[in-house]
């Protein structure tokens, strides 16, 4: 029988990392302004299936009421439903603005995480270079020169020039293809 994994079953280091990420998320959430929180709430509400269903019911009721199918109610917005068109247009404008603002904030959050990820990766690369150099010194001390003379070792034991690496990527990767309209 398989045991259900719990948070305490994760290694301590992984648990600490998860807590650190959660703290970063909480900090980012606390730094959002009330307007940003409101925009995110509107975007989240608009993305629900219930909102789609509510719009279907609303449009159907509007059309039913304004086409004269219910004889006891006089149409207040007869075909071509000018008032409905105006309301829907305004809703679309504001909803688009809220979604764009939320997407902009999400992009900024993703950029921040990418910068943090890059810093961690650079630090890891520097640490690994130091470990390789220390390993090389140990090999020298114990007269194990075969490993040290390897071109691969020599290449990896040198500090990586991030700028040069970025230039090489730009030179070798194909340019992005233009988007088609």
Secondary structure, 3 states (H helix, E strand, C coil): CCCCCCHHHCCHHHHHHHHHHHHHHHHHHHHCCHHHHHHHHHHHHHCCHHHHHHHHHHHHHHHHHHCCCCCCCCCCCCCCCHHHHHHHHHHHHHHHHHHHHHHHHHHHHHHHHHHHHHHHHHHHHHHHHHHHHHHHHHHHHCCCHHHHCCHHHHHHHCCCCHHHHHHHHHHHCCCCCCCCC
